[in-house]
Amino acid sequence: MLSNPLIYFVIIPVLMLGGVALCRDIKQIRAVAVTGSLALTALSVWLLIDFLGLRAANHTEEMLYQCSVMWFAPLNIHLAVGVDGISVAMLILSSIILLTGSFASWKIEQPKAFFLWLILLSTGVFGFFISIDLFTMFMFYEVALIPMYLLIGVWGSGKKNYSAMKLTLMLMGGSAFLMLGLIGIYYHSGPEHTWNLLEIAKADAIPHSVQYWLFPMTFVGFGVLGAMFPFHTWSPDGHASAPTAVSMLHAGVLMKLGGYGCFRVAIYLMPFAANELAWIFLVLTGISVVYGAFSACVQTDLKYINAYSSVSHCGLVLFAILMLNTTAMTGAIMQMLSHGLMTALFFALIGMIYGRTHTRDITKMGGLMKIMPVLCVCYVIAGMASLGLPGLSGFVAEMTIFVGSFEHSDLFHRVFTIVACCSIVITAVYILRVVGKILFGPVQDEHHLSLTDATWWERTSVFTLIVSVAVIGFFPNFFAELIRSTFTPEIFTAIGLN
């Protein structure tokens, strides 16, 4: 197992935990956090290069780097790992956001405890994306969720205790649904009962009648984390109260576990029910897209604006997955990458602005462009990515989703596609409103005139995210092909992907 490169996505964070625990001052803690994050980023880039090399050498297995070690024989639980193009993309996203989040938390209070919980959260995220055993995947899923309560409740702001408790209760409720669904999949996986994703899909043993109730349980279980309407209400409060790096990881990576799980478990393992019941969840996710955008328009708190924007954009991910065709699902994964990077950029910038102005109320800010031009220009770039400006990641992701969704010729799908397209216009409204309000016009508070611009560690964080957003925007075919290679005819014939 130690010869498998994937296991180091768990070993490195564990070593980081040990290193931070032994540190005696903040400089050592920063060094461990940044060094470990850089190591994970380098490992994910190496994995991408090696993965593409193996694919070019005609390694056509569904998952590469597969390895399995028995954990608990009576229930056939394995530590089983493997990745495809989608998993590799998610690992790169996670490592970049952890790295930039470490720089964004340069001045955090109680740094040792904070980074211990933050790294534990990231351990769960990385473990989730490399797992192909359902039980192990669920274990890492819970490891990623549990630290959120303390990270928000201790280091958060505003209604932090209420927000932390609400987030925990709703996500644990979704986990209960999910666990029941996974147990059902296990007991209907075949005569030998396995948790292995690939074995379950290959056996195709889950009866159609059972899929009718297992699919909603798993989709809703993961959909709660993906902020699917009407289970989204934890998300805005959680985002608004979380400290900067936690908001970055929360919106940038943690919510992507929901979309990834819906695709990897609910649709992949139960294609019949997905085809039959997709319309129900299309309605709910379509509401998420429009409702989130409209809600962002009426907010005055910068974090709530971006939180409701995340509800809309993550709703678009689930919406595209449910279209069940190659183009739309490719767009869904690209949207996960795009939204992860640009929302992390937004929350980083909001945290930096709040740290200086001590307010997130847009009615109390103005004229910041001439006071802190670097941060404000970066905020404009993030806004342009969010509203889908060509040349940035948001445009290629959303266009791929809408083109793929419109491939359906029936009225139902096309009407909902048009409704979802309207979210672009609404997004432009709230983005331009905020940019005009806080960056331009008269200065609202004379004390803001003495504020400083971005420090070197803040610039490192935001510039890294901006470059990543631009890379996806300028080289979309590279990422599209990486993702599309996952959608082989053998895997998705049952749901009619083309």
RADA-V793155 format. One record per backbone hydrogen bond with DSSP energy under -0.5 kcal/mol. NH is the residue of the N-H (numbers start at 1). CO is the residue of the C=O. If there is no record, write none. Layout:
BEGIN
nh->NH co->CO
nh->NH co->CO
END
This chain:
BEGIN
nh->4 co->1
nh->5 co->3
nh->7 co->4
nh->8 co->5
nh->9 co->6
nh->10 co->7
nh->11 co->7
nh->12 co->8
nh->14 co->10
nh->15 co->11
nh->16 co->12
nh->17 co->13
nh->18 co->14
nh->19 co->15
nh->20 co->16
nh->21 co->17
nh->22 co->18
nh->23 co->19
nh->23 co->20
nh->29 co->25
nh->30 co->26
nh->31 co->27
nh->32 co->28
nh->33 co->29
nh->34 co->30
nh->35 co->31
nh->36 co->32
nh->37 co->33
nh->38 co->34
nh->39 co->35
nh->40 co->36
nh->41 co->37
nh->42 co->38
nh->43 co->39
nh->44 co->40
nh->45 co->41
nh->46 co->42
nh->47 co->43
nh->48 co->44
nh->49 co->45
nh->50 co->46
nh->51 co->47
nh->52 co->48
nh->53 co->49
nh->54 co->50
nh->55 co->51
nh->56 co->52
nh->57 co->53
nh->58 co->55
nh->59 co->54
nh->60 co->58
nh->64 co->83
nh->67 co->81
nh->69 co->79
nh->71 co->77
nh->72 co->77
nh->75 co->72
nh->76 co->73
nh->77 co->72
nh->79 co->69
nh->80 co->78
nh->81 co->67
nh->82 co->130
nh->83 co->64
nh->88 co->84
nh->89 co->85
nh->90 co->86
nh->91 co->87
nh->92 co->88
nh->93 co->89
nh->94 co->90
nh->95 co->91
nh->96 co->92
nh->97 co->93
nh->98 co->94
nh->99 co->95
nh->100 co->96
nh->101 co->97
nh->102 co->98
nh->103 co->99
nh->104 co->100
nh->105 co->101
nh->106 co->103
nh->108 co->105
nh->114 co->110
nh->115 co->111
nh->116 co->112
nh->117 co->113
nh->118 co->114
nh->119 co->115
nh->120 co->116
nh->121 co->117
nh->122 co->118
nh->123 co->119
nh->124 co->120
nh->125 co->121
nh->126 co->122
nh->127 co->123
nh->128 co->124
nh->129 co->125
nh->130 co->126
nh->131 co->127
nh->131 co->128
nh->132 co->80
nh->133 co->80
nh->134 co->132
nh->134 co->195
nh->137 co->133
nh->138 co->134
nh->139 co->135
nh->140 co->136
nh->141 co->137
nh->142 co->138
nh->143 co->139
nh->144 co->140
nh->145 co->141
nh->146 co->142
nh->147 co->143
nh->148 co->145
nh->149 co->146
nh->150 co->146
nh->151 co->147
nh->152 co->148
nh->153 co->149
nh->154 co->150
nh->155 co->150
nh->155 co->151
nh->156 co->152
nh->157 co->241
nh->160 co->158
nh->163 co->159
nh->164 co->160
nh->165 co->161
nh->166 co->162
nh->167 co->163
nh->168 co->164
nh->169 co->165
nh->170 co->166
nh->171 co->167
nh->172 co->168
nh->173 co->169
nh->174 co->170
nh->175 co->171
nh->176 co->172
nh->177 co->173
nh->178 co->174
nh->179 co->175
nh->180 co->176
nh->181 co->177
nh->182 co->178
nh->183 co->179
nh->184 co->180
nh->185 co->181
nh->186 co->182
nh->187 co->183
nh->188 co->184
nh->189 co->186
nh->193 co->190
nh->195 co->76
nh->197 co->132
nh->200 co->196
nh->201 co->197
nh->202 co->198
nh->203 co->199
nh->204 co->200
nh->205 co->200
nh->207 co->205
nh->211 co->207
nh->212 co->208
nh->213 co->210
nh->214 co->210
nh->215 co->211
nh->217 co->213
nh->218 co->214
nh->219 co->215
nh->220 co->216
nh->221 co->217
nh->222 co->218
nh->223 co->219
nh->224 co->220
nh->225 co->221
nh->226 co->222
nh->227 co->224
nh->228 co->223
nh->231 co->228
nh->235 co->232
nh->236 co->232
nh->237 co->233
nh->238 co->234
nh->239 co->235
nh->240 co->236
nh->241 co->237
nh->242 co->238
nh->247 co->243
nh->248 co->244
nh->249 co->245
nh->250 co->246
nh->251 co->247
nh->252 co->247
nh->252 co->248
nh->253 co->249
nh->254 co->249
nh->255 co->250
nh->256 co->253
nh->257 co->253
nh->257 co->254
nh->258 co->254
nh->258 co->255
nh->259 co->255
nh->260 co->256
nh->261 co->257
nh->262 co->258
nh->263 co->259
nh->264 co->260
nh->265 co->261
nh->266 co->261
nh->267 co->262
nh->268 co->263
nh->269 co->265
nh->270 co->266
nh->274 co->270
nh->275 co->271
nh->276 co->272
nh->277 co->273
nh->278 co->274
nh->280 co->277
nh->281 co->277
nh->282 co->278
nh->283 co->279
nh->284 co->280
nh->285 co->281
nh->286 co->282
nh->287 co->283
nh->288 co->284
nh->289 co->285
nh->290 co->286
nh->291 co->287
nh->292 co->288
nh->293 co->289
nh->294 co->290
nh->295 co->291
nh->296 co->292
nh->297 co->293
nh->298 co->294
nh->298 co->295
nh->299 co->296
nh->302 co->360
nh->305 co->301
nh->306 co->302
nh->307 co->303
nh->308 co->304
nh->309 co->305
nh->310 co->306
nh->311 co->307
nh->312 co->308
nh->313 co->309
nh->314 co->310
nh->315 co->311
nh->316 co->312
nh->317 co->313
nh->318 co->314
nh->319 co->315
nh->320 co->316
nh->321 co->317
nh->322 co->318
nh->323 co->320
nh->324 co->321
nh->329 co->325
nh->330 co->326
nh->331 co->327
nh->332 co->328
nh->333 co->329
nh->334 co->330
nh->335 co->331
nh->336 co->332
nh->337 co->333
nh->338 co->334
nh->339 co->335
nh->340 co->336
nh->341 co->337
nh->342 co->338
nh->343 co->339
nh->344 co->340
nh->345 co->341
nh->346 co->342
nh->347 co->343
nh->348 co->344
nh->349 co->345
nh->350 co->346
nh->351 co->347
nh->352 co->348
nh->353 co->349
nh->354 co->350
nh->355 co->351
nh->356 co->352
nh->356 co->353
nh->357 co->353
nh->358 co->354
nh->362 co->300
nh->362 co->360
nh->364 co->361
nh->365 co->362
nh->367 co->440
nh->368 co->438
nh->369 co->439
nh->370 co->367
nh->371 co->368
nh->372 co->368
nh->376 co->372
nh->377 co->373
nh->378 co->374
nh->379 co->375
nh->380 co->376
nh->381 co->377
nh->382 co->378
nh->383 co->379
nh->384 co->380
nh->385 co->381
nh->386 co->382
nh->387 co->383
nh->388 co->385
nh->389 co->384
nh->392 co->389
nh->393 co->469
nh->395 co->389
nh->395 co->392
nh->396 co->392
nh->397 co->393
nh->398 co->394
nh->399 co->395
nh->400 co->396
nh->401 co->397
nh->402 co->398
nh->403 co->399
nh->404 co->400
nh->405 co->401
nh->406 co->402
nh->407 co->404
nh->408 co->405
nh->414 co->410
nh->415 co->411
nh->416 co->412
nh->417 co->413
nh->418 co->414
nh->419 co->415
nh->420 co->416
nh->421 co->417
nh->422 co->418
nh->423 co->420
nh->424 co->421
nh->425 co->421
nh->426 co->422
nh->427 co->423
nh->428 co->424
nh->429 co->425
nh->430 co->426
nh->431 co->427
nh->432 co->428
nh->433 co->429
nh->434 co->430
nh->435 co->431
nh->436 co->432
nh->437 co->433
nh->438 co->434
nh->439 co->435
nh->440 co->435
nh->440 co->436
nh->448 co->445
nh->449 co->446
nh->450 co->447
nh->451 co->448
nh->459 co->455
nh->460 co->456
nh->461 co->457
nh->462 co->458
nh->463 co->459
nh->464 co->460
nh->465 co->461
nh->466 co->462
nh->467 co->463
nh->468 co->464
nh->469 co->465
nh->470 co->466
nh->471 co->467
nh->472 co->468
nh->473 co->469
nh->474 co->470
nh->475 co->471
nh->479 co->475
nh->480 co->476
nh->481 co->477
nh->482 co->478
nh->483 co->479
nh->484 co->480
nh->485 co->481
nh->486 co->483
nh->487 co->484
nh->488 co->486
nh->491 co->488
nh->492 co->488
nh->493 co->489
nh->495 co->492
nh->496 co->493
nh->497 co->492
END
